[in-house]
Amino acid sequence: MSETTRKYLETSQIIPSKGMSYTMYEIEGQDTILRMLTFIPDNDEIHIYPKPPVKKLYKPELCKKVEENEFLGLWTMGEERKAGN
């Protein structure tokens, strides 16, 4: 198995009264979602989804590529905040 089978993609949208929301996906193969998270920087919100409700990413070619360390850094912060609740 190749170690480069995973990629990290992002979509963004405006959420009224909260600002920009960024959803990042950890993808295996073409479009299989392993994990996903949502980050709203203006509200300092991170929501992690270890078992995402959606398993296939629709139109991955429309997403922006992000670095693995950006995804993993936010994921770790999300886990730490969840554990602190």
KAHUWO-V198589 format. One record per residue. N is the residue number from 1. RES is the residue in one small letter. SS is DSSP state (a for helix, b for strand, c for the rest). OMEGA is omega in whole degrees, -180 to 180 (* if undefined). D_FIRST is the distance of its C-alpha to the first C-alpha in whole Angstrom. Layout:
{{N;RES;SS;OMEGA;D_FIRST} {N;RES;SS;OMEGA;D_FIRST}}
This chain:
{{1;m;c;-180;0} {2;s;c;-180;4} {3;e;c;180;6} {4;t;c;-179;9} {5;t;c;-180;8} {6;r;b;174;11} {7;k;b;-174;15} {8;y;b;-176;18} {9;l;b;-176;21} {10;e;b;168;25} {11;t;b;179;28} {12;s;b;176;31} {13;q;b;177;35} {14;i;b;174;38} {15;i;b;-179;39} {16;p;c;179;43} {17;s;c;178;44} {18;k;c;-178;41} {19;g;b;-178;40} {20;m;b;176;36} {21;s;b;180;34} {22;y;b;176;30} {23;t;b;-179;27} {24;m;b;-176;24} {25;y;b;169;20} {26;e;b;-171;17} {27;i;b;172;15} {28;e;b;-177;12} {29;g;c;-178;11} {30;q;c;-169;15} {31;d;c;-179;17} {32;t;b;-178;16} {33;i;b;177;18} {34;l;b;178;16} {35;r;b;175;19} {36;m;b;177;22} {37;l;b;175;25} {38;t;b;-177;29} {39;f;b;177;31} {40;i;b;-173;34} {41;p;a;-178;35} {42;d;a;179;39} {43;n;a;-177;39} {44;d;c;180;37} {45;e;b;172;35} {46;i;b;176;31} {47;h;b;-179;30} {48;i;b;-179;27} {49;y;b;180;25} {50;p;c;175;22} {51;k;c;-173;23} {52;p;c;180;23} {53;p;c;179;26} {54;v;c;-176;24} {55;k;c;-179;21} {56;k;b;179;21} {57;l;c;179;22} {58;y;c;177;25} {59;k;c;180;25} {60;p;a;-180;22} {61;e;a;178;23} {62;l;a;-178;27} {63;c;c;175;25} {64;k;b;176;25} {65;k;b;175;22} {66;v;c;180;22} {67;e;c;179;21} {68;e;a;-177;18} {69;n;a;176;21} {70;e;a;178;24} {71;f;a;-175;22} {72;l;a;177;21} {73;g;a;178;25} {74;l;a;180;26} {75;w;a;-180;24} {76;t;a;177;25} {77;m;a;179;29} {78;g;a;179;29} {79;e;a;-179;28} {80;e;a;179;30} {81;r;a;179;33} {82;k;a;180;32} {83;a;a;-179;33} {84;g;a;-179;36} {85;n;c;*;37}}
